[in-house]
Amino acid sequence: MLAAIHKILKKIMPLSVSEMPNDRFYNLMDVEEIQKALGRSRASIYRYANTDPAKGLLNLPYDPTRLNPELRQSDRDPLLFHPTEVSRFARDVLKIKQVTIQVQETAQNETNRLLKEILQELRLLNQSKPNN
């Protein structure tokens, strides 16, 4: 049972608290965030996106004239975009002179904090267990 929980937690959170990178990482932006940042309609963001829902194709090749989403596993996955891609698109394609994409770290919620603590304890237990 303990091994199964450890395996699940390792998939969800592969790094322990001490292994977490200290440098800032960027959160991906969804369509709503891009809509607010660029001042465009939701429909226009979908038109700009490098997708082909009619053919059901995922992960099309990079197109410098389109807004290229991050890779998706399924067509049900939301469209997510890296902030630098949104900035590039706004600058190069939409010809917006001054582009400021403000990225904020997501707030640490109680569930993530608790999962990190559980994973830390499981790793400690695993290390203290004698090898057979």
RASULHU-V17718 format. One record per residue. RES is the residue in three letters. PHI is phi in whole degrees, 0 to 359 (none if undefined). PSI is psi in whole degrees, 0 to 359 (* if undefined). Layout:
# RASULHU-V17718
res=[RES;RES]
phi=[PHI;PHI]
psi=[PSI;PSI]
This chain:
# RASULHU-V17718
res=[MET;LEU;ALA;ALA;ILE;HIS;LYS;ILE;LEU;LYS;LYS;ILE;MET;PRO;LEU;SER;VAL;SER;GLU;MET;PRO;ASN;ASP;ARG;PHE;TYR;ASN;LEU;MET;ASP;VAL;GLU;GLU;ILE;GLN;LYS;ALA;LEU;GLY;ARG;SER;ARG;ALA;SER;ILE;TYR;ARG;TYR;ALA;ASN;THR;ASP;PRO;ALA;LYS;GLY;LEU;LEU;ASN;LEU;PRO;TYR;ASP;PRO;THR;ARG;LEU;ASN;PRO;GLU;LEU;ARG;GLN;SER;ASP;ARG;ASP;PRO;LEU;LEU;PHE;HIS;PRO;THR;GLU;VAL;SER;ARG;PHE;ALA;ARG;ASP;VAL;LEU;LYS;ILE;LYS;GLN;VAL;THR;ILE;GLN;VAL;GLN;GLU;THR;ALA;GLN;ASN;GLU;THR;ASN;ARG;LEU;LEU;LYS;GLU;ILE;LEU;GLN;GLU;LEU;ARG;LEU;LEU;ASN;GLN;SER;LYS;PRO;ASN;ASN]
phi=[none;297;295;294;296;299;296;295;295;294;291;289;228;292;251;281;302;289;269;297;294;276;287;292;246;266;276;284;256;267;300;297;294;293;303;292;293;264;68;244;286;300;298;291;297;295;293;289;294;277;225;221;295;296;268;71;273;254;54;292;299;303;231;293;265;238;271;269;283;291;297;238;270;216;289;276;293;290;286;234;229;284;304;291;292;296;297;301;298;297;287;276;261;277;60;282;295;251;246;234;256;261;250;243;291;289;293;290;265;298;296;297;299;294;297;296;295;297;298;300;296;297;294;297;297;296;289;278;288;292;284;254]
psi=[313;320;322;317;317;318;317;313;326;324;319;314;86;342;142;172;319;337;354;136;143;335;153;136;157;138;147;152;138;179;319;318;321;320;314;318;321;349;36;163;159;318;321;327;317;324;323;332;141;75;164;77;333;321;352;24;136;153;61;159;155;134;113;347;359;167;110;117;166;162;143;150;332;157;348;345;143;154;123;144;143;140;325;329;319;317;314;314;315;318;309;323;312;349;34;122;305;115;122;111;115;120;128;142;144;146;140;116;168;323;314;318;316;317;322;318;317;315;318;314;319;320;320;317;318;322;325;347;131;141;131;*]
